[in-house]
Amino acid sequence: MTEKSIEISNNDYWFKVVDMLQQNWALIESNENEYIIYFIGDTSGVFDQMAFVNSEEAERQLRKNGFSRYAEDTKAQEFIIPPSPPFYESTHPNGPIYSSGRFWTR
């Protein structure tokens, strides 16, 4: 089976430590009239996404839900590395954990 590639040009990573040695990553990509947050696992698989009207709202929502901007966290940069392209369509063992609202507060 061939993995479907997902093009993401932004490299301003956000992250959330979810378990020992495991992070969920996020990138915000502008797409015509909306801003899409792509949620990415450590192995570059995109497992969920959510759309917002502007980048400010997307960033506000990420912070509200426990994500931090990687570039602002020098401590995190000492021990974790963001996933690298190419990104590909993937799934999470618990399904769409953020877009479903199970692990997301609006």
C-alpha positions as CSV (number, residue, x, y, z in Angstrom):
1,M,0.0,0.0,0.0
2,T,1.3,3.4,-0.9
3,E,1.3,6.2,1.7
4,K,-0.5,9.4,0.5
5,S,1.9,12.3,0.8
6,I,0.8,15.6,2.4
7,E,2.6,18.8,1.4
8,I,3.3,21.1,4.3
9,S,5.5,24.1,3.6
10,N,5.5,25.6,7.1
11,N,8.3,24.5,9.5
12,D,7.2,26.5,12.6
13,Y,6.6,23.4,14.8
14,W,4.4,23.2,17.8
15,F,4.6,20.3,20.2
16,K,2.8,18.7,23.1
17,V,4.4,16.0,25.3
18,V,1.8,13.3,25.6
19,D,3.7,10.5,27.2
20,M,7.2,9.5,28.1
21,L,9.3,9.9,25.0
22,Q,6.3,10.7,22.9
23,Q,5.2,14.0,21.4
24,N,2.4,15.2,19.2
25,W,3.5,17.8,16.7
26,A,1.5,20.5,14.9
27,L,2.1,22.7,11.9
28,I,-0.2,25.5,10.7
29,E,-0.5,25.7,6.9
30,S,-2.3,28.5,5.0
31,N,-4.8,27.0,2.5
32,E,-6.8,29.6,0.5
33,N,-9.4,31.0,3.0
34,E,-8.4,29.0,6.1
35,Y,-5.5,27.9,8.3
36,I,-5.2,24.2,8.8
37,I,-3.4,22.7,11.8
38,Y,-1.9,19.4,10.8
39,F,-1.2,17.1,13.7
40,I,1.9,14.9,13.2
41,G,3.4,12.0,15.0
42,D,7.1,11.5,15.7
43,T,7.5,9.5,12.5
44,S,6.1,12.2,10.2
45,G,2.6,10.7,9.9
46,V,-0.3,13.2,9.8
47,F,-3.0,11.7,12.0
48,D,-5.5,14.6,12.3
49,Q,-6.3,18.1,11.2
50,M,-8.4,21.1,12.1
51,A,-9.3,24.3,10.2
52,F,-9.4,27.9,11.6
53,V,-10.3,31.3,10.1
54,N,-6.9,32.8,10.8
55,S,-3.4,32.0,12.1
56,E,-3.9,33.9,15.4
57,E,-6.9,31.7,16.3
58,A,-5.0,28.5,15.3
59,E,-2.1,29.5,17.6
60,R,-4.5,30.5,20.4
61,Q,-6.2,27.2,20.2
62,L,-2.9,25.3,20.2
63,R,-1.7,27.1,23.3
64,K,-5.1,26.6,25.0
65,N,-4.7,22.9,24.4
66,G,-1.2,22.5,25.8
67,F,0.9,22.9,22.7
68,S,4.1,25.0,22.8
69,R,6.0,26.6,20.0
70,Y,9.2,24.6,19.5
71,A,11.3,27.6,18.5
72,E,10.5,29.3,21.9
73,D,11.4,26.3,24.0
74,T,15.2,26.0,24.2
75,K,14.9,23.3,26.9
76,A,12.8,21.0,24.6
77,Q,15.3,21.6,21.8
78,E,17.9,19.9,23.9
79,F,16.2,16.5,23.9
80,I,13.4,16.3,21.2
81,I,13.6,16.7,17.5
82,P,10.6,17.5,15.3
83,P,9.5,15.1,12.6
84,S,10.9,15.9,9.1
85,P,9.3,15.8,5.7
86,P,8.0,14.1,3.7
87,F,4.8,14.0,5.7
88,Y,2.2,11.3,4.9
89,E,-1.4,10.5,5.7
90,S,-1.6,8.3,8.8
91,T,-4.0,7.4,11.6
92,H,-3.8,7.6,15.4
93,P,-4.6,4.4,17.4
94,N,-7.4,6.4,19.1
95,G,-8.8,7.9,15.9
96,P,-9.0,11.6,15.2
97,I,-8.2,12.6,18.8
98,Y,-8.2,16.4,18.3
99,S,-10.9,17.1,15.6
100,S,-13.3,14.8,17.4
101,G,-13.1,17.0,20.5
102,R,-12.1,14.2,22.8
103,F,-8.7,15.8,23.6
104,W,-9.4,19.3,22.4
105,T,-11.0,22.3,24.2
106,R,-12.5,25.1,22.1
